[in-house]
Amino acid sequence: VVNLTASTIFPTKDHGYVLVLLVDKNPELAALHLQIHALLKDLIYDKKPEIEHTKYHPHLSIIYDLNDMQKQTAIELVQNILPVRYTLDKFSLLRSKPKVHHTRELVINYYAK
């Protein structure tokens, strides 16, 4: 079960401002995050040292490429629907393709058992 309780903006180099919904941390999510990091450490630590599990903020990316004027409006609008609670039975890990603007590739899909 995932609880979405807040929204924020993540600034990115390649995707403008990104509206994200923050997920409440819980022991199951923390364990899953560490498990995924262990499986994928060769893909992420050497190539993206800024991605560390200690700095990770569980989130759902909702809208990419917001500009300065859109970002505050987006935050204000989604506050009206929070908090939200749902069961997460699938998620995907994506990564940006080097030197290809606005393109991401699938690293792994996870399906709940």
GIDAZI-V374925 format. One record per residue. N is the residue number from 1. RES is the residue in one letter. PSI is psi in whole degrees, -180 to 180 (999 if undefined). D_CENTER is the distance of its C-alpha to the mean C-alpha in Angstrom with 2 decimals. Layout:
BEGIN
n=(N,N)
res=(RES,RES)
psi=(PSI,PSI)
d_center=(D_CENTER,D_CENTER)
END
This chain:
BEGIN
n=(1,2,3,4,5,6,7,8,9,10,11,12,13,14,15,16,17,18,19,20,21,22,23,24,25,26,27,28,29,30,31,32,33,34,35,36,37,38,39,40,41,42,43,44,45,46,47,48,49,50,51,52,53,54,55,56,57,58,59,60,61,62,63,64,65,66,67,68,69,70,71,72,73,74,75,76,77,78,79,80,81,82,83,84,85,86,87,88,89,90,91,92,93,94,95,96,97,98,99,100,101,102,103,104,105,106,107,108,109,110,111,112,113)
res=(V,V,N,L,T,A,S,T,I,F,P,T,K,D,H,G,Y,V,L,V,L,L,V,D,K,N,P,E,L,A,A,L,H,L,Q,I,H,A,L,L,K,D,L,I,Y,D,K,K,P,E,I,E,H,T,K,Y,H,P,H,L,S,I,I,Y,D,L,N,D,M,Q,K,Q,T,A,I,E,L,V,Q,N,I,L,P,V,R,Y,T,L,D,K,F,S,L,L,R,S,K,P,K,V,H,H,T,R,E,L,V,I,N,Y,Y,A,K)
psi=(134,133,122,116,-12,163,158,179,130,121,139,159,-39,-14,27,-150,139,125,125,149,128,137,132,132,145,165,-39,-43,-42,-42,-42,-42,-45,-38,-45,-41,-40,-41,-34,12,-34,-24,-29,-39,-43,-34,-27,74,-19,-13,105,144,-23,-21,2,136,106,132,164,123,127,-50,132,163,34,147,-178,-40,-33,-28,-43,-39,-42,-45,-48,-41,-41,-19,-26,-18,-7,149,157,141,132,168,126,116,-4,142,162,144,122,157,150,141,128,134,13,101,134,28,132,155,151,131,-48,147,144,130,133,148,999)
d_center=(16.29,13.18,13.99,12.17,14.37,13.28,11.66,11.34,11.15,9.47,12.34,12.07,15.11,14.90,12.99,14.57,12.96,9.68,9.85,7.08,8.37,8.40,9.26,12.58,12.95,15.72,17.76,16.74,12.99,14.04,16.45,14.20,11.81,15.12,16.50,13.87,14.26,17.97,17.98,16.08,17.36,19.64,17.02,14.79,16.99,19.82,18.02,15.19,16.74,14.47,11.69,13.24,12.54,14.48,12.23,8.89,7.44,6.08,4.25,4.66,5.12,8.87,11.10,11.46,14.66,15.79,18.84,20.28,22.15,19.47,16.76,18.92,20.12,16.72,15.96,19.46,19.36,16.38,17.98,20.68,18.74,17.11,17.22,16.18,16.58,16.13,16.38,13.63,15.71,13.64,10.28,9.90,8.76,9.40,10.83,12.68,16.35,18.54,20.86,19.75,18.33,15.68,15.66,13.18,14.46,13.70,13.84,14.08,14.08,14.42,16.83,18.06,21.74)
END
